[in-house]
Amino acid sequence: MNKHLQKVREFHQRFGIEQPEYPETAHLSDMDIVMRQALLMDCGSETFKAITSGDLAKILAGLVDLAYNALAAIACRGDDVIATSVNWRQDGSVLSVMRVLADKINNCSSGESIHYSALYNICEQLTRGFINADFDKAFNMVHDNLLRSSTSSGSAGHDYAQRIAKETLPEAPDLSDALYE
């Protein structure tokens, strides 16, 4: 199992977010897919705003948040990360980054693990290739911050407002230490 997915599953177990036991696979309901898409779109918006401002630490936080939410969907399906071939056009243009992220987020509306995996993989690749940062270190910093800042609560079942609130990531810590000089 992917090491980052294990961390997300650990978070889900600790805070009562339902997920099948690995490797049991479940399909996401239509409302679960809509909820996941809302979370991804929020993270995508924050990432695009960070790209606009040129703040590398915030771009990194946005990419890690997108990856974390993509992994959360995979965990809720009971799947593992699927190796996908992801490429972005390294032409020095931020539009190519925006396009690839927007396309990968949009594809996640299928609710399929392959599309969530592709989003996770492109976030990892952009972290290393676009902003030159340590994805593993940043992911671990976000995960540790999430465990410190979250409080356990009972399962919200089909109350999607409560589930969105429970699964929305808090503001990322300062990830400047994960950026390479």
N, C-alpha and C positions, 0 to 999 in steps of 0.2 A: 504494500500500500504506500502511496505517495506520502512522504514525511510531513508535508504541509497539510494534507488531508487528514492525517492522524491528529494533528493539533486542532483542526476544526471539529473533528468528531469528539475529541476530548472536551472542547468547549460546549458542544451540544449536550454531551452526557452530564457535564457539571451543572448546566443551567436548564435542564429539562426540555430541551428542544427535541422533538420526536425525530427519530431516524431508525431505519431498519438495521439489524445487525449485519455487519459486513460478512459475507458477500451476498446477502439476500438483497434482491433488487425490487424496488417498488416504483411505480409511476407517480409523478407529481399530479395532483388534481389541477384542473384549469385555474382555480383560484390561487393555488400555490405557485403556479407558473406566473400568474399576473403579479402576485406579491414579490416574487423573486425578480421579475422584470422591473418593478418599481424601485427596488433596492439597487439594482444594477444601474438603472438610469440616473438615480440620485448620485451614485458614486461617479458615474461617467460625467455628469454635469460638473461636479466638483473638480474632477481631473481636467476637464476642458477649461474651466476658469483658472486653474493653476497654470496650465500651459499658456493661457493668455497673459497672465501676470509674469511668467518666466520664473516662478519660484520653484527651484528644483526639489526642495524638501517637500513641498505640497504636491508636486507632480508625483513624486515617489509615494507619498501617502495615498494619493488617489489610485495609483496603479496597484498598490498592495491591497487597498480596500476592495477594488474590483476583483482581484484574484481571490481574496478571502470570501467574498460573496458568491463567486462562481464555485468555489470549493464547498461552500455551505449547501448549495443546491445539489451538488454531486453527493455529498454526505446524506442529504435527505432522500436521495434515491437509493442509497446503499451501494452505489457504484464506486469505482476507483477512477483516478484520472487516466484518460485515454491519451496515448501519445499521438499528437497531431502535428502535421507539418504546417507551421505558421510562418508567414513572411510579411514583412512590411517594406515598403520601398524606401530605402535609405537615400533619399534625394536631398536631405537637408531641409525639407519643408515640414512644418508642423501640420500642414493639411493632410499629408500622407499618414501621420500618426493619428490625427482625428478621424480620418476615414476608416482606418483599420479598426480602431476601437469602436467606433459607431457601428460598423458592420458586424463585429463579433458580438457586441451587446445585443443588436437586433436579432442575430441568429439564435440567441438564447431563448427567444420567445417560443421556440420549438419545445422547450422543456427536456431536451435530450442531453445526456451527459457529454456527448461528443462536442456539442457547441459550448457547453460550460468549460470543458477541458481546453478548447481552442482559445477561449477568452483568458483562462488562467495562463496558458502557455504564451500568449502574446504579451500579457502583462509582465511575465517573467523576462521575456526577450527584450521588451522595451526598457525595462529597468536596467538591464545590463548594457544594451546597445544604444539607447536614445539618451538616457540621463547618466549612464556610467555609475551605477550604484550596486551595492551588495543586496540582492533580493532576499537571500536567506536571513541576513541580519535584520533587514527592515521588517520582514514578515514576522520574525520572532519578537521584535520590539512591539509591533502592533498586537500580536497575540498576547504577550505578557501584559500590556496595557489593558487589553480587553478583559483579561481574567481579573486584574486588580480593580477595574472600575465597574464591573457588572455585579449585580446581585441576583441570586437565584429566586425564581418565582415559579408558581405552579404553571402547569401547561395551559396555554390559552386556547387549545382546541381549534375551533373554526372562527374565533374572533380575530379577524385579520388585522384590525387596528392594534390589538395587543401584540400580535405576533410580529408585525412590522416594527413596533416600538422595541420589542425584545431583541430582534435580530439586526436592528440598525446599529452599526458600529459607532462607538464614541469617537470624538475627534482624536486623530492619531497623535502620538507623542512627537516631539521633535526628532525627525529621522535624519538630521544632518550628519550624524555619526556613520550612517550607512552609505553616504556618498563618498566616492573615491575622490582623492585630490586631483 
